[in-house]
Amino acid sequence: MLSVYVPRGTVLERVSVAQDGQIPETTVWIDMITPTQGEDKLVERLVGVSIPTREEMQEIEVSSRLYIENSARYMTATLMCQADSDQPITTPVSFILSGHRLITVRYDEPKPFVIVGHKLAKSCSPNITGEAVMMELLDAVIDRNADILERISAEIDKVSLQIFEPVGTAFQRGKAYQEILKTIGRKGDLTSKVRESLVSINRLLLFLANEADGLRWQKEFRAQLKSMQRDVGSLSDHATYLTNKITFLLDAMLGVVSLEQNAIIKLFSVAAVVLMPPTLVASIYGMNFKHMPELDWYFGYPLALLLMLVAAILPYVFFKWKKWL
C-alpha cells in the first residue's frame, strides 16, 4: 500500500495513491507498506532513488543499513511491533531522506507510525519537511520503547513479589511457579528485542548527527538529535538493568523451586526413617519360624503393636530435638 502525506495549511493530509496514479509534487512524506513492484517504480520515478527490498532491509551489516546513494540518505532501523501481544516481533523499517522529502518502507505496522500519522493530521507546521516528519517518527519510536520498558519493569516487580512472598499451598505454588517461569521468559525475550531496537536506533541517530552538516539542518534539529541520543543511551542502560534483574529472578525462581523440592524429599526421607523400625519389628514377627517363644504369648500381639509405635515415635522425637523438622 502506498500513502503520501501532503501539507494542507496546518495539517498533513494523507492521500492514498493507486499503483498507476500520480504522486503530488508537494508531498513531504511517502509511506510504503509492503510495496509492490509497481509502487516501487512509481516512487523511483518521482524521487529518483531506488527502494530497498525486504531482503536488503534485513541485512545486519551497518554498511548495508546506513549509507548514501545518489545524494539520498538510506537508514534502516529495527523497530518493535506487536509489543502488547504475547508474540512481540521486531521489523526492519527504512527511512530515506531525499531532498526535503521522506520515504519510509516497512512490512508491518509499528505503533509510532499510527501515532505520528494521527498527530500530524491534527496539527503541524505550515512549512513541514520530510526531516521534521522523520524526527517526529524517531521521537515516537523512542517514547514507545520507553513505555514498553516501563511496563516490563512493573510486571517484573509483580513477579518478584510472587517469588519472594508466595501464597497458597505447595500444590498451588507449584502451578503458579510454572506461570512465573513463562512470564520471566516472555519478559526476557521482549527486553532483548527492545535492546536490539535501541541499538539500531542509536546507530541511525549517530549517522544522522554525522550527516547534519551535509543536510544543513537547523540548530533545533541538531539539539533534538542530541537529546534523542541521550534518551536512547539511558533507555539502553535501563534495558540492561532489566535484563540483569530478569536473570536474577530466573535464578531465584529455580532456587525456590529447588528448595521446595528438597523440602518434599526431606519429608519423604523422614517418613521412611520413622517407619523403618516398626517395619523391622513387623517383619521379625512376620517370619514363620517354628521356635519363636513370643508367638505363644497371650499379650504378644498388643506388645508388638506397642513396640512398633514406640519405635516410630522415638526417631520423630529425636528429629524434632535436633530441629531437623
Phi, psi and omega in degrees: 000140182239121177234141177237150181242123185241132178295134175227086183071244181255020176228162177248112186270134178270132181230127176277139183239130176286164183299329180255017183272195181238144178260126181300145181293335183274006181299134177250340181220123175248117183252115182251117180248115184046062186293147175272171180296322178295321178293322176302313182293323180298316180290321180297325178293321182285313188268330181082024178233155179275147180262125181293147177279171180296322180295321178293325180290333184275354178293142187263351179294138180299321181295337179271347182254333182230108182201169179242133179214124181054045178066008177257140179266121179256125181222125179241128179236155177264119183246153177285146178214143180058036183292338181273357181262178178280352181230072178291149180224166171247147182223138177283138177229129180260134174247126180238119177256116178231112186068234176247030182241139179252135174238127176244136180236123182211162182234020176207189185236073175299140185300324180303328180294321178294317181298312182293321178301315179292321182296312182288338177287343179264321183198139176199169179290141178299333181255034183297143180235174178297326178297317180295320178297319180296319178297322176297317180295314181296320178297319179293323178296315180295317178299321180296317178296322178297318179298319180296316180295322178297319180293319178298316181299316180295319181289326178293324177298321177295319178297318179301318178296320179294328181284312188267348175230065184289153177230159178092176179285171180299322179294318179294320178294325178299318178290323179293324181296327177298316178293324179296317179297321177295318180297316179299318179297317180294318180291326176295319178294318180295319179297319179295324178292321177296319178298318178299317179296317181296322178297316181292323179294320179298320177296319179296317180295322178295321177297316179296320180297322178289334182264001185299322180294316180295328179277351181055050181284154178287162181297325182293324176294318181294320177296322178293323177299314179297320178297318178296319179298320177295319179297315180296321178298315179293322178293323177297318177297319179293322178295322177296318177300316179295322178298316178296321180292320178296319177298317178299316181294325177296315178297318179296319180298315179295324178294318179296317179298318179297319178297318180292323176295320178296323179295320179293316179296323178298319179298315179293324180295316178296317179299320179295319180292320180296322183276350183294311179298315177300324178296323178296315179298314181295322180291326179295312183277003173266356179283148186256041175286150184288317184262083174229097186305327184295338182293337181267356181289144179290322181260018182298316183294309178297325178294322178296319177296318179296319179297319178294322179294316179295320180295334177277324183287321184301313178297325179295316179296321179296319179295320179294322179294323177280356181060037175272351178242000000 
